[in-house]
Amino acid sequence: MPISKTDFVRGLQCEKMLWLDAHAPEYKIIPPEVQAKLDAGNEFGDAAMGIFGEFVETTTLREDGRLHFAAMLEKTKALLCCDTPVICEAAFSWYGNFCAADILKKEGTGYALYEVKNSYTARQEFVTDLGFQRLLLRKCGVPLLSSKLILRGDELPENVEISDVEKSAPVEFIEHGGFRYKIVDVTKAAKLTERLASLRIFELGKLKRKDAEMPAIGVGEHCEKPYRCWYFAHCHGLCDRDTNQINE
Ligand code: SF4
């Protein structure tokens, strides 16, 4: 079965998480504060689209509101053919595995790939996400020159430390629309995660098959790192099996 970049990042954190996503998503509980963060991330992503000036976005919705991925693939192909300088949500598919790149910017004979995250520092899981995208883009024949993260560029809060990934990466700042963005070039690190993606992509996809058995994975540190798992209550026996309500 094909996977998305989100599946890839989730499957690397815990294979059981990816299995539950495919086979028992009804056990998922997304806390309101996490949902608020996800919504804020989407707004941040939308605001960052114009960071390099005019752009064309491929996002296409079906009548029921779901993404029309086939239409996005077609649009992306057409935009690449006419050398569009900046494409947002550029869609790619390889053996059914798919991703939409936040921003793809033409630079000479190649492209710079950008992933937008509403975060103050470059976390390893963002690089993992980029590695998956790199694999698909390159398999689709896109000549990639660099892979970068677009992050919050305002002053670092006291409780946030610059990550190890970012310490060794070139950084620049851009002002746009009243915001300050930080651009971190993680090309070197993303090349390594691209290799990881090429090794794991098909194996993780098997977890989504109808007949896939649930991986026998117990609870542990991985339930909270890098993200608190949405099946935390389910796997830790904190909720009613029938109603999925957290026990008082
Ligand atoms: S709670 Fe832990 S064991 Fe259960 S799916 Fe999530 S990460 Fe995996």
Boltz pocket constraint, residues with backbone or C-beta under 6 A from the ligand:
constraints:
  - pocket:
      binder: B
      contacts: [[A, 13], [A, 14], [A, 15], [A, 16], [A, 17], [A, 20], [A, 217], [A, 218], [A, 219], [A, 220], [A, 222], [A, 223], [A, 224], [A, 229], [A, 230], [A, 231], [A, 232], [A, 233], [A, 235], [A, 236]]
      max_distance: 6.0
